Amino acid sequence: MNATMSLEKTKHYPVMLNQILSIISPQHGGTFIDCTFGGGGYSQAILKFPDTKVLALDRDKLTRKYANILEKKFPKRFNFFQEKFSNLNKVTSPDLNPKAVIFDLGLSSFQLSDKERGFTFKSKNFLSMEMGINEYSAYDVINTLDKEYLATIIKVLGEEKDGRIIANKIVKHREKKPIKTSEELASIINEAKKNYNNYKKNPATKTFQAIRIFVNKELTELMLGLIEASKLLSNGGILIVVSFHSLEDRIVKNFFNLYSNLRKNPSRYLPIMENKSNLFKLFSKKPLVADEKEIKQNIRSRSAKLRYAVRNSNSFFYPDEFKKKFANYFKLEGSRS
Ligand SMILES: C[S@@+](CC[C@H](N)C(=O)[O-])C[C@H]1O[C@@H](n2cnc3c(N)ncnc32)[C@H](O)[C@@H]1O
């Protein structure tokens, strides 16, 4: 198996892998947590260095087949769990002392290209959009959710200004018969969007993003994942997140801004106080991005933003401020924060 996972027809490029390796320096050994195993690109690249161990998670049961390959090859150095990263504490012990915890968010190229999962506009299969370990599918959401709620989800989680118009159209259609496939859903959204032929992207892009985020409670997962990772990391451990859209990046950026050395003093009239909620050393407020060569090879990397910070020895506290700031996302995704 090589870095592009030649097992599959779909080419798989681990996004910003070189930058990640240079941040975590696996050549010096250590234990690494890959919270989003996917096709195993990061895990595999880390395990090439002999003194490393990787503990990997993915909520998608279909990633098992890639994990099996690495488990066979590195029986003492690789462990895989089909688990959501919000439950990181369930599969780790507090004394694990990982050198880095890595999140590479969103969907893998395998999930995107698998028409049976319903993530793509042309899928004629069941409207699922489930990554794995879900409570409901996109079919349930589209066909049963209250119209107002549906409009809010599309507006907020898709950043789609026509949320209400799209929700109205969806409800009109489902009153006649259930909306069963992603293809049907995409064509209903196209009807709702005026002048859709003028759009560069498919006009259903934002709504699909919203429904997928809601079905998988992706923002709740990210917020709880960051908190769990911060609890687990000890002095010198690195937290790395690669995100792909503005909602995710806003959460990561705010988390680091609130709990790092770069946090602003609450008021310029107050004396600079020792910040007890400082858990991380952040090197830059700006994210790293993929270089042109990578973008040419893998267009998905164009929207990638990599942020990372190094844990200090301050003890973890309950991150109320962060949770309050994003309480609307917890509420919208129907999660108790
Ligand atoms: C972009 S892919 C990761 C690709 C991987 N870095 C590689 O190089 O092959 C994201 C993966 O994260 C998984 N994932 C997304 N949200 C998750 C969550 N909350 N918990 C666990 N896995 C998750 C998805 O199922 C998907 O397989």
The ligand as an ORCA input file, in Angstrom:
! r2SCAN-3c Opt
* xyz 0 1
  C     -10.860     14.056      5.729
  S     -11.032     12.442      6.304
  C      -9.502     12.069      7.045
  C      -8.466     11.575      6.080
  C      -7.211     11.113      6.756
  N      -6.482     12.190      7.402
  C      -6.279     10.427      5.798
  O      -5.167     10.905      5.594
  O      -6.681      9.409      5.217
  C     -12.055     12.657      7.703
  C     -12.448     11.372      8.403
  O     -12.893     11.749      9.702
  C     -13.978     10.960     10.065
  N     -14.727     11.730     11.058
  C     -15.414     12.879     10.862
  N     -15.972     13.286     12.013
  C     -15.612     12.386     12.959
  C     -15.883     12.273     14.353
  N     -16.630     13.162     14.992
  N     -15.332     11.237     15.030
  C     -14.565     10.319     14.384
  N     -14.296     10.366     13.058
  C     -14.809     11.391     12.351
  C     -14.729     10.730      8.795
  O     -15.514      9.564      8.895
  C     -13.592     10.605      7.774
  O     -13.242      9.270      7.575
*
